Amino acid sequence: MSLGDEEHEYDHAELLRQRTPESERLHERAADVTPLGVESNVRAFDPYPFYIDEADGSYVYDVDDNEYLDFLLALGPIILGHGHPDVREAAKTQVDTCDLTATPQPIAIEFMEKIVELTPSIEMVRLANSGTEATMHALRVARSYTGKEKIAKPEGGYAGAHDYALQSVYASEEALGPADRPNTVSYGTGIPDAVSDTVVAFPFNDKEATEEILREQADDLAAVIIEPVMFSCGCLKPRDGYHEFLRDLTEELGIVLIWDEVMTGFRLGLGSAQERFGVTPDMTTFAKVAGGGYQTGGFGGTAEIMREIEPPEKNEDEKWHSSAFHGGTYNGHPVSAAAGLKTLEILEEEDVYDHIERLGDRLFTGLQEVADDVGLPVNVQHVGSMGQVYMTDADIHFYRDSWKSNDEQFADWWLEAAGRGVLFGNPMQGERFFTTYTHTDEQIDDALEVAEEAFRAVDHPYDN
Ligand SMILES: Cc1ncc(COP(=O)(O)O)c(C=O)c1O
């Protein structure tokens, strides 16, 4: 539907604004010391973000003592609910026993062994502190292994905040050019053109165009980095054997296939998306769920590729120049390793996936139903416990289909729901949201009731 001028003037943030005076005050204070008043651009939204000072199970609480039923879940890591007692205990015990040291600690070995055991593509692994670090280092190792310089990524995909990944994330249609021959466009300023020149964009799910582009660039391409499901533009599912096709093609062309499982790793199953889809990449990146709410990340792959990090036996002068460097003061941080290991053990032992996927099905199919009841054109997409609402009834088969969604209406719907105490992710169309282990059927019922009210409020704002 198209919103008329009168409806545009309606303030869908009003409910939230009324409830959050302390957040508004804090935001003004924060904006004096940090750009946009937040520590990460993704946390900024209009009219201002609310500030949380307590989180427990399925709920977070803001500084004005409002309770929110949380489906944002820290952008993905919180799979067991906030503050799971055993994860908290594991972190506390580690804090009390041994903090950071420069020499490695056994707890990190246990954590890495568990990751290797669970992840089909990972024979050897290295730890880092975020998804951004994970993808940056994985790409370097792939370049080292192949001796080639360029990387390819799908347009619309987010693979972290470093210069090589911030390419063709968001841009205008004019800048991105033809859908089947997309230009590489850096996201934001401050990124050297020389870096953009080493990145090749291709359209996810379009086999013909992908093949043409990759074959043409194959001699220069070290790696393809791709999400198994493109959750970085909502929820774009692979179609028509796309990943099987890409697996075969990259193998034939001598290109390292990296699955960026930062979002999907240990969330779409114990063996991550690669086990679920039955496709084994050469390398994998992970973060989020692996740390159970504490900062971790990492990358791994075949031993042959990962041994690019090991200097060959040469004399001292030469050896460090003939291997790929990977380092970091906080790599394998013992508190994150303890919390991450405990999280993976719980995922192994309890029926977490059955629970979050059953509730995910209820939530996302329920959202489609209530939107249909209201009569709003909406397309809800999900895989397991993760999904997104698109404000359009068009099919979402390619990244550019997501442009058909009404971003402003989505933000309004989100604000109306947040004002009623439910966080359906972030107020940005390109995000997605999740179910967690502490969610209950009653909470899903509550969420759907609020979602319906919020859909009505954006459809008929003056009737509410
Ligand atoms: C697929 C993917 N890769 C990489 C990243 C970057 O991870 P981080 O925010 O931990 O740096 C993200 C973050 O959302 C992501 O979704």
The ligand as a Tripos MOL2 file, in Angstrom:
@<TRIPOS>MOLECULE
LIG
   16    16     1     0     0
SMALL
NO_CHARGES

@<TRIPOS>ATOM
      1 C1         27.5030  -13.1240    7.9270 C.3       1 LIG1
      2 C2         28.2930  -12.2080    8.8040 C.ar      1 LIG1
      3 N1         29.6320  -12.1540    8.6800 N.ar      1 LIG1
      4 C3         30.3880  -11.3620    9.4550 C.ar      1 LIG1
      5 C4         29.8100  -10.5570   10.4120 C.ar      1 LIG1
      6 C5         30.6630   -9.6820   11.2850 C.3       1 LIG1
      7 O1         30.6480  -10.1660   12.5970 O.3       1 LIG1
      8 P1         31.0280   -9.2080   13.8250 P.3       1 LIG1
      9 O2         29.9100   -8.2440   13.9970 O.co2     1 LIG1
     10 O3         31.1890  -10.1490   14.9810 O.co2     1 LIG1
     11 O4         32.3050   -8.5400   13.4770 O.co2     1 LIG1
     12 C6         28.4240  -10.5650   10.5700 C.ar      1 LIG1
     13 C7         27.7670   -9.7230   11.5740 C.2       1 LIG1
     14 O5         26.5790   -9.6570   11.7130 O.2       1 LIG1
     15 C8         27.6420  -11.4180    9.7420 C.ar      1 LIG1
     16 O6         26.3160  -11.4650    9.8460 O.3       1 LIG1
@<TRIPOS>BOND
     1     1     2 1
     2     2     3 ar
     3     2    15 ar
     4     3     4 ar
     5     4     5 ar
     6     5     6 1
     7     5    12 ar
     8     6     7 1
     9     7     8 1
    10     8     9 2
    11     8    10 1
    12     8    11 1
    13    12    13 1
    14    12    15 ar
    15    13    14 2
    16    15    16 1
@<TRIPOS>SUBSTRUCTURE
     1 LIG1         1 GROUP 0 **** ****
